[in-house]
Every structure is written in structure tokens, then in C-alpha cells.
Amino acid sequence: MSNATEDLPGLPQLSGPDADVYRHVLGHYPTGVAVITGIVDGAPVGLAMNSFTSVSMHPPLVLFCPARSSTTWPLLQRAPAICINVLSAGQESVSRQFALKDADRFAGLEWTPGRNGAPLLSDALGWLECVVTAEQPAGDHSVVIAEIEQLGVHADISEPLVFFRGRYHRGLPPLDDTDRP
Ligand SMILES: Cc1cc2nc3c(=O)[nH]c(=O)nc-3n(C[C@H](O)[C@H](O)[C@H](O)COP(=O)(O)O)c2cc1C
């Protein structure tokens, strides 16, 4: 990957290694924030991820990308099932908590076991109970494919937590009144 920003008018001049350019440009793609949970050796385990997206309807598949450096993902790999909790706008502190090192990430949080046993975080916008079906190494991360077994949304919570340019935002209002994508 080359650092070609000097040649393009209108783009910020970025000095430093290409990793900074990568983070800067990819950070302009807004995402939600998901917390992936499971039960390992009887205890709840989880971590925050924004590399979550839909993949396939038939069968129903999603993906997310754990870092090879993650110490939590190797634990979650041992969970028989996982839950992907889609965070709501009021859960910025939950996102931060699930990225903390050497902390009880579930401290002070309410959760209930889903049908597959994995923790459903209270006040999340939605949840997907899944089983991991494949994992492919991809550079310093891996791509994990998970099949959805149960899913739902909380009808009384509507705003997502949004991550954009390294900061948290509330879900944005629609541009118009139609439901068309
Ligand atoms: C908004 C946000 C998005 C994140 N996205 C990812 C991600 O996609 N993949 C990943 O491995 N870690 C991601 N992290 C970092 C993890 O939550 C966690 O900090 C990291 O895994 C280090 O902790 P661990 O060693 O316990 O895994 C994200 C953190 C935040 C706050």
C-alpha cells in the first residue's frame, strides 16, 4: 500500500507510516459497535468490535475480524456459541468497557443468557445468537464467519452507537421520510 496523499489535492497531508494513513482513511467509513460475548469455563467473556457486517441470507451468515493480538478472542473460540450484541447510542461506556485490558468487562452490567447460553447485554439495540462456522487468517487479523441461530431487536430502542473517525456518535437522522435504502 502506498502513501500517495501528497499528490492528491484536497486530502490532508499525512506524514508517518502507512498504518496511519490506513487508519485515517478507513476511519471515514462509519460503523456500528458490536460486543461479542460467550461463556467460557462458566464465566462471561466479551470484546468490542466494529469490524462486523452481514454476509449471506441463505444461509444467514455474518462476519467480524478479531486481531491476532487479541487475548480475548482465543478464549471466545472455546465458547460453544456466541452472541453479537449491537450497541445502542446510550452504550458508549459499554463499548469502552469491553475494550479495557485486565478488567472485569461485565462489572456493573446487566445481562441474561440467550437461548444458546451466550450473554445478551441489556439495553443493546439488537442481538444475534450465532455459532462460528469458519475462521480465515487475514494479515494481522482473521475473518470469522458465524451462522445466525436467533436474532432480534429491542423495539423500544432505536438509536445505534456509531463509530466514525475514531469517535462515538449517536445514530444520524434519516435524510428523508421514505424507508427506501
Ligand atoms: C469501537 C471499537 C472497535 C473495535 N473493533 C475491534 C475489531 O474489529 N477487532 C478487534 O480485534 N478488536 C477491536 N477492538 C479492540 C477490542 O475491543 C479490545 O480492545 C482488544 O481486543 C484488546 O483486548 P483483548 O486483548 O482482551 O482482546 C475495538 C475496540 C473498540 C473500542
The ligand as an SDF file (V2000), in Angstrom:
LIG
                    3D

 31 33  0  0  0  0  0  0  0  0999 V2000
  -15.0660    0.8300   18.8570 C   0  0  0  0  0  0  0  0  0  0  0  0
  -14.0910   -0.3190   18.9600 C   0  0  0  0  0  0  0  0  0  0  0  0
  -13.9690   -1.2060   17.9050 C   0  0  0  0  0  0  0  0  0  0  0  0
  -13.0850   -2.2850   17.9830 C   0  0  0  0  0  0  0  0  0  0  0  0
  -13.0180   -3.1580   16.9380 N   0  0  0  0  0  0  0  0  0  0  0  0
  -12.2040   -4.2360   17.0210 C   0  0  0  0  0  0  0  0  0  0  0  0
  -12.1700   -5.1890   15.9800 C   0  0  0  0  0  0  0  0  0  0  0  0
  -12.8700   -5.0800   14.9770 O   0  0  0  0  0  0  0  0  0  0  0  0
  -11.3380   -6.2530   16.1260 N   0  0  0  0  0  0  0  0  0  0  0  0
  -10.5450   -6.4110   17.2450 C   0  0  0  0  0  0  0  0  0  0  0  0
   -9.8230   -7.4030   17.3260 O   0  0  0  0  0  0  0  0  0  0  0  0
  -10.5590   -5.5230   18.2460 N   0  0  0  0  0  0  0  0  0  0  0  0
  -11.3710   -4.4470   18.1640 C   0  0  0  0  0  0  0  0  0  0  0  0
  -11.4140   -3.5430   19.1830 N   0  0  0  0  0  0  0  0  0  0  0  0
  -10.4920   -3.7480   20.3270 C   0  0  0  0  0  0  0  0  0  0  0  0
  -11.0270   -4.7900   21.3220 C   0  0  0  0  0  0  0  0  0  0  0  0
  -12.2740   -4.4210   21.8530 O   0  0  0  0  0  0  0  0  0  0  0  0
  -10.0580   -4.9750   22.5240 C   0  0  0  0  0  0  0  0  0  0  0  0
   -9.6390   -3.7640   22.9750 O   0  0  0  0  0  0  0  0  0  0  0  0
   -8.8630   -5.7450   22.0820 C   0  0  0  0  0  0  0  0  0  0  0  0
   -9.2920   -6.9890   21.6690 O   0  0  0  0  0  0  0  0  0  0  0  0
   -7.8160   -5.8700   23.2010 C   0  0  0  0  0  0  0  0  0  0  0  0
   -8.3090   -6.6430   24.2070 O   0  0  0  0  0  0  0  0  0  0  0  0
   -8.0540   -8.2280   24.2970 P   0  0  0  0  0  0  0  0  0  0  0  0
   -6.5740   -8.4880   24.2750 O   0  0  0  0  0  0  0  0  0  0  0  0
   -8.7010   -8.5850   25.5700 O   0  0  0  0  0  0  0  0  0  0  0  0
   -8.6950   -8.8830   23.1300 O   0  0  0  0  0  0  0  0  0  0  0  0
  -12.2890   -2.4710   19.1420 C   0  0  0  0  0  0  0  0  0  0  0  0
  -12.4340   -1.5820   20.2110 C   0  0  0  0  0  0  0  0  0  0  0  0
  -13.3230   -0.5280   20.1220 C   0  0  0  0  0  0  0  0  0  0  0  0
  -13.4650    0.4050   21.2980 C   0  0  0  0  0  0  0  0  0  0  0  0
  1  2  1  0
  2  3  1  0
  2 30  2  0
  3  4  2  0
  4  5  1  0
  4 28  1  0
  5  6  2  0
  6  7  1  0
  6 13  1  0
  7  8  2  0
  7  9  1  0
  9 10  1  0
 10 11  2  0
 10 12  1  0
 12 13  2  0
 13 14  1  0
 14 15  1  0
 14 28  1  0
 15 16  1  0
 16 17  1  0
 16 18  1  0
 18 19  1  0
 18 20  1  0
 20 21  1  0
 20 22  1  0
 22 23  1  0
 23 24  1  0
 24 25  2  0
 24 26  1  0
 24 27  1  0
 28 29  2  0
 29 30  1  0
 30 31  1  0
M  END
$$$$
